[in-house]
């Protein structure tokens, strides 16, 4: 499991764990999603509000 931090455009920060962190694959999955709301780890986030995601 990898721990990641998600920073939204309003500077709110969230930490969650995901199976494995691959920036390219995560970006591709989020971009290809038809839904505006996407699950990342144990969070559900509006994909248009994501500013940054990085591994901790």
C-alpha distance matrix in Angstrom:
0.0 3.8 6.7 9.7 13.4 15.8 19.4 22.1 25.7 27.1 24.9 22.9 19.3 16.3 12.8 10.0 6.3 5.7 4.7 5.7 8.3 11.8 14.5 17.2 15.6 14.5 18.0 19.7 18.2 19.2 22.6 23.4 22.8 26.3 25.2 25.3 22.7 19.2 16.0 12.9 10.1 12.5 15.2 18.1 19.7 23.0 22.1 25.4 24.5 21.4 22.4 19.4 15.6 13.9 10.9 11.4
3.8 0.0 3.8 6.4 10.2 12.8 16.3 19.3 22.7 24.2 21.9 20.2 16.6 14.0 10.5 8.5 5.5 5.5 6.2 5.4 6.0 9.8 11.8 15.0 14.2 12.7 15.8 18.1 17.1 17.7 20.8 22.3 21.9 25.4 24.3 24.0 21.6 18.2 15.5 11.9 9.8 12.6 14.4 17.3 18.2 21.2 20.1 23.1 22.0 18.6 19.3 16.0 12.2 10.3 7.1 7.8
6.7 3.8 0.0 3.8 7.1 10.1 13.5 16.6 20.1 21.2 18.7 16.8 13.1 10.5 7.0 5.8 4.3 6.5 8.9 8.6 8.1 11.7 12.7 16.3 15.8 13.6 16.2 19.0 18.0 17.7 21.0 22.9 22.2 25.5 23.9 23.1 20.5 17.5 14.9 11.2 9.2 11.3 12.6 15.7 16.4 19.6 18.8 21.6 19.9 16.7 17.2 14.1 10.6 8.8 6.0 5.6
9.7 6.4 3.8 0.0 3.8 6.6 9.9 13.1 16.5 17.9 15.5 13.9 10.4 8.3 5.7 5.6 6.1 7.4 10.5 9.7 7.8 10.7 10.6 14.2 14.2 11.5 13.5 16.7 16.0 15.2 18.2 20.5 19.9 23.1 21.6 20.4 18.1 15.3 13.4 9.6 8.9 11.2 11.3 14.0 13.8 16.7 15.7 18.1 16.4 13.1 13.4 10.3 6.8 5.5 4.3 5.3
13.4 10.2 7.1 3.8 0.0 3.8 6.5 9.9 13.3 14.3 11.7 10.3 6.8 5.6 4.4 6.6 8.8 10.6 14.0 13.3 11.0 13.4 12.2 15.8 16.2 13.1 14.3 17.8 17.2 15.6 18.4 21.1 20.3 23.2 21.4 19.6 17.4 15.3 13.9 10.5 10.6 12.0 11.1 13.4 12.6 15.1 14.5 16.4 14.0 10.9 10.8 8.1 5.7 5.5 6.3 6.5
15.8 12.8 10.1 6.6 3.8 0.0 3.8 6.5 10.0 11.5 9.6 8.3 5.7 5.2 6.2 8.0 10.7 11.8 15.3 14.8 12.3 14.0 12.2 15.2 15.6 12.1 12.5 16.1 15.4 13.1 15.7 18.6 17.7 20.3 18.4 16.2 14.3 12.6 11.9 9.2 10.5 11.8 9.7 11.1 9.5 11.6 11.0 12.6 10.2 7.2 7.7 5.9 4.5 6.8 9.0 10.1
19.4 16.3 13.5 9.9 6.5 3.8 0.0 3.8 6.8 8.1 6.0 5.8 4.5 6.5 8.9 11.4 14.3 15.6 19.1 18.4 15.6 16.8 14.4 17.2 18.1 14.7 14.3 17.9 17.7 14.9 16.8 20.1 19.3 21.5 19.5 16.7 15.4 14.5 14.6 12.4 14.1 14.9 12.3 13.1 10.6 11.8 11.4 11.8 8.8 6.3 5.6 5.1 6.3 8.7 11.5 12.3
22.1 19.3 16.6 13.1 9.9 6.5 3.8 0.0 3.8 5.4 5.3 5.4 6.4 8.4 11.5 13.7 16.7 17.7 21.2 20.8 18.1 19.0 16.3 18.5 19.3 15.8 14.8 18.1 17.7 14.4 15.9 19.2 18.1 19.7 17.5 14.3 13.4 13.4 14.3 13.0 15.3 15.7 12.4 12.2 9.1 9.2 9.3 9.0 5.5 4.5 4.9 6.8 8.8 11.9 15.0 16.0
25.7 22.7 20.1 16.5 13.3 10.0 6.8 3.8 0.0 3.8 5.4 7.4 9.5 12.1 15.2 17.5 20.5 21.2 24.6 24.0 21.1 21.5 18.4 20.2 21.4 18.1 16.4 19.5 19.6 16.1 16.8 20.3 19.5 20.6 18.7 15.2 15.1 15.7 17.3 16.4 18.9 19.4 15.9 15.2 11.7 10.7 10.6 8.9 5.5 6.1 5.1 8.4 11.4 14.4 17.8 19.0
27.1 24.2 21.2 17.9 14.3 11.5 8.1 5.4 3.8 0.0 3.9 5.6 8.9 11.8 15.4 18.0 21.4 22.8 26.4 26.1 23.4 24.3 21.5 23.6 24.5 21.1 19.8 22.9 22.6 19.1 20.2 23.4 22.2 23.1 20.8 17.2 16.6 17.6 18.7 18.0 20.1 19.9 16.4 15.9 12.8 12.2 13.2 11.6 7.9 9.1 8.6 11.3 13.9 16.6 19.6 20.1
24.9 21.9 18.7 15.5 11.7 9.6 6.0 5.3 5.4 3.9 0.0 3.8 6.3 9.8 13.1 16.2 19.5 21.2 24.8 24.3 21.6 22.8 20.1 22.7 23.8 20.4 19.5 23.0 22.8 19.6 21.0 24.4 23.4 24.9 22.6 19.2 18.2 18.5 19.0 17.5 19.2 19.2 16.1 16.5 13.7 14.0 14.6 13.7 10.0 9.6 8.3 9.8 12.1 14.1 17.0 17.0
22.9 20.2 16.8 13.9 10.3 8.3 5.8 5.4 7.4 5.6 3.8 0.0 3.8 6.8 10.4 13.5 17.1 19.1 22.8 22.8 20.6 22.2 20.1 22.8 23.4 19.8 19.5 22.9 22.1 19.0 21.0 24.1 22.6 24.1 21.5 18.3 16.6 16.8 16.8 15.4 16.6 16.1 13.1 13.9 11.7 12.8 14.0 14.0 10.2 9.9 9.8 10.7 12.0 14.0 16.3 16.1
19.3 16.6 13.1 10.4 6.8 5.7 4.5 6.4 9.5 8.9 6.3 3.8 0.0 3.8 6.9 10.2 13.7 15.9 19.6 19.6 17.4 19.4 17.7 20.8 21.3 17.7 18.0 21.5 20.7 18.0 20.5 23.5 22.1 24.2 21.7 18.9 16.9 16.2 15.5 13.4 14.0 13.9 11.6 13.2 11.6 13.5 14.2 15.0 11.6 10.0 10.0 9.5 9.6 11.1 12.9 12.4
16.3 14.0 10.5 8.3 5.6 5.2 6.5 8.4 12.1 11.8 9.8 6.8 3.8 0.0 3.8 6.7 10.4 12.8 16.5 17.0 15.4 17.9 16.7 19.9 19.8 16.2 17.2 20.5 19.2 16.9 19.8 22.4 20.8 23.0 20.4 18.2 15.6 14.3 12.9 10.6 10.7 10.3 8.4 10.8 10.2 13.0 13.9 15.6 12.7 10.8 11.7 10.7 9.6 10.8 11.8 11.4
12.8 10.5 7.0 5.7 4.4 6.2 8.9 11.5 15.2 15.4 13.1 10.4 6.9 3.8 0.0 3.8 7.1 10.0 13.7 14.2 13.0 16.0 15.5 19.0 18.7 15.4 17.1 20.3 18.9 17.3 20.5 22.8 21.4 24.1 21.8 20.0 17.2 15.3 13.1 10.1 9.1 9.3 8.8 12.0 12.2 15.4 15.8 18.0 15.5 13.1 13.9 11.9 9.6 9.7 9.5 8.7
10.0 8.5 5.8 5.6 6.6 8.0 11.4 13.7 17.5 18.0 16.2 13.5 10.2 6.7 3.8 0.0 3.8 6.7 10.4 11.5 11.2 14.5 14.8 18.0 17.0 13.9 16.2 19.0 17.1 16.0 19.6 21.4 19.8 22.6 20.4 19.3 16.3 13.7 10.9 7.8 5.7 6.4 7.2 10.7 11.8 15.4 15.6 18.5 16.6 14.2 15.6 13.5 10.6 10.7 9.8 9.8
6.3 5.5 4.3 6.1 8.8 10.7 14.3 16.7 20.5 21.4 19.5 17.1 13.7 10.4 7.1 3.8 0.0 3.8 6.9 8.5 9.1 12.7 13.9 17.0 15.7 13.1 16.1 18.5 16.6 16.4 20.0 21.4 20.1 23.2 21.4 20.9 18.0 14.9 11.7 8.4 5.5 7.3 9.4 12.7 14.3 17.7 17.5 20.7 19.3 16.5 18.0 15.4 11.9 11.4 9.5 9.8
5.7 5.5 6.5 7.4 10.6 11.8 15.6 17.7 21.2 22.8 21.2 19.1 15.9 12.8 10.0 6.7 3.8 0.0 3.8 5.6 6.8 10.1 11.9 14.5 12.6 10.4 13.8 15.6 13.6 14.1 17.7 18.6 17.6 20.9 19.6 19.6 17.0 13.5 10.4 7.2 4.8 8.1 10.2 12.7 14.2 17.4 16.6 20.0 19.3 16.5 18.1 15.6 11.9 11.7 10.0 11.5
4.7 6.2 8.9 10.5 14.0 15.3 19.1 21.2 24.6 26.4 24.8 22.8 19.6 16.5 13.7 10.4 6.9 3.8 0.0 3.8 7.0 9.8 12.6 14.7 12.3 11.3 15.0 16.1 14.2 15.6 19.0 19.3 18.7 22.1 21.3 21.9 19.4 15.7 12.8 10.1 8.0 11.0 13.5 15.7 17.4 20.3 19.2 22.8 22.5 19.6 21.2 18.5 14.8 14.1 12.0 13.7
5.7 5.4 8.6 9.7 13.3 14.8 18.4 20.8 24.0 26.1 24.3 22.8 19.6 17.0 14.2 11.5 8.5 5.6 3.8 0.0 3.8 6.5 9.7 11.9 10.1 9.7 13.2 14.5 13.5 15.1 18.0 18.8 18.8 22.5 22.1 22.4 20.5 16.7 14.4 11.3 10.0 13.6 15.3 17.3 18.3 20.9 19.2 22.4 22.2 18.9 20.0 17.0 13.2 12.0 9.8 12.1
8.3 6.0 8.1 7.8 11.0 12.3 15.6 18.1 21.1 23.4 21.6 20.6 17.4 15.4 13.0 11.2 9.1 6.8 7.0 3.8 0.0 3.8 6.2 9.0 8.3 7.5 10.5 12.5 12.2 13.3 15.9 17.3 17.7 21.5 21.1 21.0 19.4 15.8 14.1 10.7 10.5 14.1 15.0 16.8 16.9 19.2 17.1 20.0 19.7 16.2 16.8 13.6 10.0 8.7 7.1 10.2
11.8 9.8 11.7 10.7 13.4 14.0 16.8 19.0 21.5 24.3 22.8 22.2 19.4 17.9 16.0 14.5 12.7 10.1 9.8 6.5 3.8 0.0 3.8 5.6 5.4 6.1 8.5 10.0 10.6 12.2 14.2 15.5 16.7 20.5 20.8 20.9 19.9 16.4 15.4 12.5 13.2 16.9 17.3 18.4 18.1 19.7 17.0 19.6 19.9 16.4 16.8 13.7 10.7 9.8 9.2 12.8
14.5 11.8 12.7 10.6 12.2 12.2 14.4 16.3 18.4 21.5 20.1 20.1 17.7 16.7 15.5 14.8 13.9 11.9 12.6 9.7 6.2 3.8 0.0 3.8 5.6 5.2 6.0 8.5 9.9 10.6 12.0 14.2 15.5 19.2 19.5 19.1 18.5 15.4 15.2 12.4 13.9 17.5 17.0 17.7 16.6 17.7 14.7 16.8 17.1 13.5 13.5 10.6 8.2 8.0 8.9 12.7
17.2 15.0 16.3 14.2 15.8 15.2 17.2 18.5 20.2 23.6 22.7 22.8 20.8 19.9 19.0 18.0 17.0 14.5 14.7 11.9 9.0 5.6 3.8 0.0 3.8 5.5 5.2 6.1 8.6 10.1 10.5 12.2 14.3 17.9 18.9 19.0 19.0 16.1 16.4 14.3 16.2 19.8 19.3 19.4 18.2 18.7 15.3 17.2 18.2 15.0 15.3 13.0 11.3 11.6 12.7 16.5
15.6 14.2 15.8 14.2 16.2 15.6 18.1 19.3 21.4 24.5 23.8 23.4 21.3 19.8 18.7 17.0 15.7 12.6 12.3 10.1 8.3 5.4 5.6 3.8 0.0 3.8 5.5 5.1 6.1 8.6 9.9 10.5 12.3 16.0 17.0 17.7 17.4 14.1 14.2 12.4 14.2 17.8 17.6 17.7 17.1 17.9 14.8 17.3 18.6 15.7 16.7 14.7 12.4 13.1 13.6 17.3
14.5 12.7 13.6 11.5 13.1 12.1 14.7 15.8 18.1 21.1 20.4 19.8 17.7 16.2 15.4 13.9 13.1 10.4 11.3 9.7 7.5 6.1 5.2 5.5 3.8 0.0 3.8 5.5 5.1 6.2 8.5 10.0 10.8 14.5 14.8 14.9 14.3 10.9 10.9 8.9 11.2 14.6 14.1 14.1 13.4 14.4 11.5 14.3 15.3 12.3 13.7 11.8 9.4 10.8 11.8 15.4
18.0 15.8 16.2 13.5 14.3 12.5 14.3 14.8 16.4 19.8 19.5 19.5 18.0 17.2 17.1 16.2 16.1 13.8 15.0 13.2 10.5 8.5 6.0 5.2 5.5 3.8 0.0 3.8 5.5 5.2 6.0 8.6 10.1 13.5 14.2 13.8 14.1 11.5 12.6 11.1 14.0 17.1 15.8 15.2 13.6 13.6 10.1 12.2 13.6 10.8 11.9 10.6 9.4 11.4 13.4 17.0
19.7 18.1 19.0 16.7 17.8 16.1 17.9 18.1 19.5 22.9 23.0 22.9 21.5 20.5 20.3 19.0 18.5 15.6 16.1 14.5 12.5 10.0 8.5 6.1 5.1 5.5 3.8 0.0 3.8 5.5 5.1 6.1 8.6 12.0 13.5 14.1 14.9 12.3 13.7 13.0 15.8 18.9 17.9 16.8 15.6 15.3 11.9 13.9 16.1 13.8 15.2 14.3 13.1 15.0 16.6 20.3
18.2 17.1 18.0 16.0 17.2 15.4 17.7 17.7 19.6 22.6 22.8 22.1 20.7 19.2 18.9 17.1 16.6 13.6 14.2 13.5 12.2 10.6 9.9 8.6 6.1 5.1 5.5 3.8 0.0 3.8 5.5 5.3 6.2 10.0 11.0 12.1 12.2 9.3 10.4 10.3 13.1 16.0 15.2 14.0 13.4 13.6 10.7 13.5 15.6 13.6 15.8 15.0 13.4 15.5 16.8 20.2
19.2 17.7 17.7 15.2 15.6 13.1 14.9 14.4 16.1 19.1 19.6 19.0 18.0 16.9 17.3 16.0 16.4 14.1 15.6 15.1 13.3 12.2 10.6 10.1 8.6 6.2 5.2 5.5 3.8 0.0 3.8 5.6 5.3 8.8 9.0 9.1 9.4 6.9 9.0 9.1 12.6 15.1 13.3 11.7 10.3 10.0 6.9 9.7 11.8 10.2 12.7 12.6 11.6 14.4 16.4 19.7
22.6 20.8 21.0 18.2 18.4 15.7 16.8 15.9 16.8 20.2 21.0 21.0 20.5 19.8 20.5 19.6 20.0 17.7 19.0 18.0 15.9 14.2 12.0 10.5 9.9 8.5 6.0 5.1 5.5 3.8 0.0 3.8 5.6 8.2 9.6 9.7 11.3 9.9 12.6 12.9 16.4 18.8 16.9 14.9 13.0 11.7 8.2 9.7 12.6 11.4 13.5 13.8 13.7 16.6 18.9 22.3
23.4 22.3 22.9 20.5 21.1 18.6 20.1 19.2 20.3 23.4 24.4 24.1 23.5 22.4 22.8 21.4 21.4 18.6 19.3 18.8 17.3 15.5 14.2 12.2 10.5 10.0 8.6 6.1 5.3 5.6 3.8 0.0 3.8 6.3 8.9 10.4 12.1 10.6 13.1 14.1 17.4 19.7 18.2 16.0 14.8 13.7 10.7 12.6 15.7 14.8 17.1 17.4 16.8 19.5 21.4 24.8
22.8 21.9 22.2 19.9 20.3 17.7 19.3 18.1 19.5 22.2 23.4 22.6 22.1 20.8 21.4 19.8 20.1 17.6 18.7 18.8 17.7 16.7 15.5 14.3 12.3 10.8 10.1 8.6 6.2 5.3 5.6 3.8 0.0 3.8 5.4 7.5 8.7 7.5 10.3 12.1 15.5 17.2 15.6 13.0 12.2 11.2 9.0 11.5 14.4 14.0 17.0 17.5 16.8 19.7 21.5 24.7
26.3 25.4 25.5 23.1 23.2 20.3 21.5 19.7 20.6 23.1 24.9 24.1 24.2 23.0 24.1 22.6 23.2 20.9 22.1 22.5 21.5 20.5 19.2 17.9 16.0 14.5 13.5 12.0 10.0 8.8 8.2 6.3 3.8 0.0 3.8 6.7 8.9 9.2 12.4 14.9 18.3 19.5 17.5 14.4 13.5 11.8 10.4 12.0 15.3 15.8 18.9 20.0 19.8 23.0 25.0 28.0
25.2 24.3 23.9 21.6 21.4 18.4 19.5 17.5 18.7 20.8 22.6 21.5 21.7 20.4 21.8 20.4 21.4 19.6 21.3 22.1 21.1 20.8 19.5 18.9 17.0 14.8 14.2 13.5 11.0 9.0 9.6 8.9 5.4 3.8 0.0 3.8 5.4 6.7 10.0 13.0 16.3 16.9 14.7 11.2 10.5 8.8 8.5 10.5 13.3 14.1 17.6 18.9 18.7 22.0 24.0 26.7
25.3 24.0 23.1 20.4 19.6 16.2 16.7 14.3 15.2 17.2 19.2 18.3 18.9 18.2 20.0 19.3 20.9 19.6 21.9 22.4 21.0 20.9 19.1 19.0 17.7 14.9 13.8 14.1 12.1 9.1 9.7 10.4 7.5 6.7 3.8 0.0 3.8 6.4 10.1 12.6 16.1 16.5 13.6 10.1 8.2 5.6 5.7 7.2 9.8 11.2 14.7 16.5 16.8 20.4 22.8 25.2
22.7 21.6 20.5 18.1 17.4 14.3 15.4 13.4 15.1 16.6 18.2 16.6 16.9 15.6 17.2 16.3 18.0 17.0 19.4 20.5 19.4 19.9 18.5 19.0 17.4 14.3 14.1 14.9 12.2 9.4 11.3 12.1 8.7 8.9 5.4 3.8 0.0 3.8 6.9 9.8 13.0 12.9 10.0 6.4 5.4 4.4 6.0 8.6 9.9 10.9 14.7 16.0 15.7 19.1 21.1 23.2
19.2 18.2 17.5 15.3 15.3 12.6 14.5 13.4 15.7 17.6 18.5 16.8 16.2 14.3 15.3 13.7 14.9 13.5 15.7 16.7 15.8 16.4 15.4 16.1 14.1 10.9 11.5 12.3 9.3 6.9 9.9 10.6 7.5 9.2 6.7 6.4 3.8 0.0 3.8 6.5 9.8 10.6 8.3 5.5 5.4 6.3 6.2 9.9 11.0 10.5 14.2 14.6 13.5 16.6 18.2 20.5
16.0 15.5 14.9 13.4 13.9 11.9 14.6 14.3 17.3 18.7 19.0 16.8 15.5 12.9 13.1 10.9 11.7 10.4 12.8 14.4 14.1 15.4 15.2 16.4 14.2 10.9 12.6 13.7 10.4 9.0 12.6 13.1 10.3 12.4 10.0 10.1 6.9 3.8 0.0 3.8 6.4 7.0 5.7 4.3 6.3 8.9 9.2 13.0 13.2 12.2 15.6 15.2 13.3 15.8 16.6 18.6
12.9 11.9 11.2 9.6 10.5 9.2 12.4 13.0 16.4 18.0 17.5 15.4 13.4 10.6 10.1 7.8 8.4 7.2 10.1 11.3 10.7 12.5 12.4 14.3 12.4 8.9 11.1 13.0 10.3 9.1 12.9 14.1 12.1 14.9 13.0 12.6 9.8 6.5 3.8 0.0 3.8 6.1 5.3 6.1 7.3 10.3 9.9 13.6 13.2 11.2 14.0 12.8 10.3 12.3 12.9 14.9
10.1 9.8 9.2 8.9 10.6 10.5 14.1 15.3 18.9 20.1 19.2 16.6 14.0 10.7 9.1 5.7 5.5 4.8 8.0 10.0 10.5 13.2 13.9 16.2 14.2 11.2 14.0 15.8 13.1 12.6 16.4 17.4 15.5 18.3 16.3 16.1 13.0 9.8 6.4 3.8 0.0 3.8 5.5 8.0 10.1 13.6 13.6 17.1 16.4 14.3 16.7 15.0 12.0 13.1 12.6 13.9
12.5 12.6 11.3 11.2 12.0 11.8 14.9 15.7 19.4 19.9 19.2 16.1 13.9 10.3 9.3 6.4 7.3 8.1 11.0 13.6 14.1 16.9 17.5 19.8 17.8 14.6 17.1 18.9 16.0 15.1 18.8 19.7 17.2 19.5 16.9 16.5 12.9 10.6 7.0 6.1 3.8 0.0 3.8 6.9 9.9 13.6 14.7 18.0 16.9 15.4 18.1 17.0 14.4 15.7 15.3 15.9
15.2 14.4 12.6 11.3 11.1 9.7 12.3 12.4 15.9 16.4 16.1 13.1 11.6 8.4 8.8 7.2 9.4 10.2 13.5 15.3 15.0 17.3 17.0 19.3 17.6 14.1 15.8 17.9 15.2 13.3 16.9 18.2 15.6 17.5 14.7 13.6 10.0 8.3 5.7 5.3 5.5 3.8 0.0 3.8 6.3 10.1 11.5 14.6 13.3 12.2 15.2 14.6 12.7 14.8 15.3 16.2
18.1 17.3 15.7 14.0 13.4 11.1 13.1 12.2 15.2 15.9 16.5 13.9 13.2 10.8 12.0 10.7 12.7 12.7 15.7 17.3 16.8 18.4 17.7 19.4 17.7 14.1 15.2 16.8 14.0 11.7 14.9 16.0 13.0 14.4 11.2 10.1 6.4 5.5 4.3 6.1 8.0 6.9 3.8 0.0 3.8 7.1 9.1 12.2 11.5 11.3 14.8 15.0 13.8 16.5 17.7 19.1
19.7 18.2 16.4 13.8 12.6 9.5 10.6 9.1 11.7 12.8 13.7 11.7 11.6 10.2 12.2 11.8 14.3 14.2 17.4 18.3 16.9 18.1 16.6 18.2 17.1 13.4 13.6 15.6 13.4 10.3 13.0 14.8 12.2 13.5 10.5 8.2 5.4 5.4 6.3 7.3 10.1 9.9 6.3 3.8 0.0 3.8 5.9 8.6 7.7 7.8 11.4 12.3 11.9 15.1 17.1 18.7
23.0 21.2 19.6 16.7 15.1 11.6 11.8 9.2 10.7 12.2 14.0 12.8 13.5 13.0 15.4 15.4 17.7 17.4 20.3 20.9 19.2 19.7 17.7 18.7 17.9 14.4 13.6 15.3 13.6 10.0 11.7 13.7 11.2 11.8 8.8 5.6 4.4 6.3 8.9 10.3 13.6 13.6 10.1 7.1 3.8 0.0 3.8 5.5 5.7 7.2 10.9 12.8 13.3 16.9 19.4 21.3
22.1 20.1 18.8 15.7 14.5 11.0 11.4 9.3 10.6 13.2 14.6 14.0 14.2 13.9 15.8 15.6 17.5 16.6 19.2 19.2 17.1 17.0 14.7 15.3 14.8 11.5 10.1 11.9 10.7 6.9 8.2 10.7 9.0 10.4 8.5 5.7 6.0 6.2 9.2 9.9 13.6 14.7 11.5 9.1 5.9 3.8 0.0 3.8 5.5 5.6 9.2 10.8 11.3 15.0 17.7 20.2
25.4 23.1 21.6 18.1 16.4 12.6 11.8 9.0 8.9 11.6 13.7 14.0 15.0 15.6 18.0 18.5 20.7 20.0 22.8 22.4 20.0 19.6 16.8 17.2 17.3 14.3 12.2 13.9 13.5 9.7 9.7 12.6 11.5 12.0 10.5 7.2 8.6 9.9 13.0 13.6 17.1 18.0 14.6 12.2 8.6 5.5 3.8 0.0 3.8 5.7 8.4 11.1 12.9 16.6 19.8 22.1
24.5 22.0 19.9 16.4 14.0 10.2 8.8 5.5 5.5 7.9 10.0 10.2 11.6 12.7 15.5 16.6 19.3 19.3 22.5 22.2 19.7 19.9 17.1 18.2 18.6 15.3 13.6 16.1 15.6 11.8 12.6 15.7 14.4 15.3 13.3 9.8 9.9 11.0 13.2 13.2 16.4 16.9 13.3 11.5 7.7 5.7 5.5 3.8 0.0 3.8 6.3 9.4 11.4 15.1 18.3 20.1
21.4 18.6 16.7 13.1 10.9 7.2 6.3 4.5 6.1 9.1 9.6 9.9 10.0 10.8 13.1 14.2 16.5 16.5 19.6 18.9 16.2 16.4 13.5 15.0 15.7 12.3 10.8 13.8 13.6 10.2 11.4 14.8 14.0 15.8 14.1 11.2 10.9 10.5 12.2 11.2 14.3 15.4 12.2 11.3 7.8 7.2 5.6 5.7 3.8 0.0 3.8 5.9 7.6 11.4 14.6 16.7
22.4 19.3 17.2 13.4 10.8 7.7 5.6 4.9 5.1 8.6 8.3 9.8 10.0 11.7 13.9 15.6 18.0 18.1 21.2 20.0 16.8 16.8 13.5 15.3 16.7 13.7 11.9 15.2 15.8 12.7 13.5 17.1 17.0 18.9 17.6 14.7 14.7 14.2 15.6 14.0 16.7 18.1 15.2 14.8 11.4 10.9 9.2 8.4 6.3 3.8 0.0 3.8 7.2 10.4 14.0 15.9
19.4 16.0 14.1 10.3 8.1 5.9 5.1 6.8 8.4 11.3 9.8 10.7 9.5 10.7 11.9 13.5 15.4 15.6 18.5 17.0 13.6 13.7 10.6 13.0 14.7 11.8 10.6 14.3 15.0 12.6 13.8 17.4 17.5 20.0 18.9 16.5 16.0 14.6 15.2 12.8 15.0 17.0 14.6 15.0 12.3 12.8 10.8 11.1 9.4 5.9 3.8 0.0 3.8 6.6 10.3 12.4
15.6 12.2 10.6 6.8 5.7 4.5 6.3 8.8 11.4 13.9 12.1 12.0 9.6 9.6 9.6 10.6 11.9 11.9 14.8 13.2 10.0 10.7 8.2 11.3 12.4 9.4 9.4 13.1 13.4 11.6 13.7 16.8 16.8 19.8 18.7 16.8 15.7 13.5 13.3 10.3 12.0 14.4 12.7 13.8 11.9 13.3 11.3 12.9 11.4 7.6 7.2 3.8 0.0 3.8 7.1 9.6
13.9 10.3 8.8 5.5 5.5 6.8 8.7 11.9 14.4 16.6 14.1 14.0 11.1 10.8 9.7 10.7 11.4 11.7 14.1 12.0 8.7 9.8 8.0 11.6 13.1 10.8 11.4 15.0 15.5 14.4 16.6 19.5 19.7 23.0 22.0 20.4 19.1 16.6 15.8 12.3 13.1 15.7 14.8 16.5 15.1 16.9 15.0 16.6 15.1 11.4 10.4 6.6 3.8 0.0 3.8 6.5
10.9 7.1 6.0 4.3 6.3 9.0 11.5 15.0 17.8 19.6 17.0 16.3 12.9 11.8 9.5 9.8 9.5 10.0 12.0 9.8 7.1 9.2 8.9 12.7 13.6 11.8 13.4 16.6 16.8 16.4 18.9 21.4 21.5 25.0 24.0 22.8 21.1 18.2 16.6 12.9 12.6 15.3 15.3 17.7 17.1 19.4 17.7 19.8 18.3 14.6 14.0 10.3 7.1 3.8 0.0 3.8
11.4 7.8 5.6 5.3 6.5 10.1 12.3 16.0 19.0 20.1 17.0 16.1 12.4 11.4 8.7 9.8 9.8 11.5 13.7 12.1 10.2 12.8 12.7 16.5 17.3 15.4 17.0 20.3 20.2 19.7 22.3 24.8 24.7 28.0 26.7 25.2 23.2 20.5 18.6 14.9 13.9 15.9 16.2 19.1 18.7 21.3 20.2 22.1 20.1 16.7 15.9 12.4 9.6 6.5 3.8 0.0
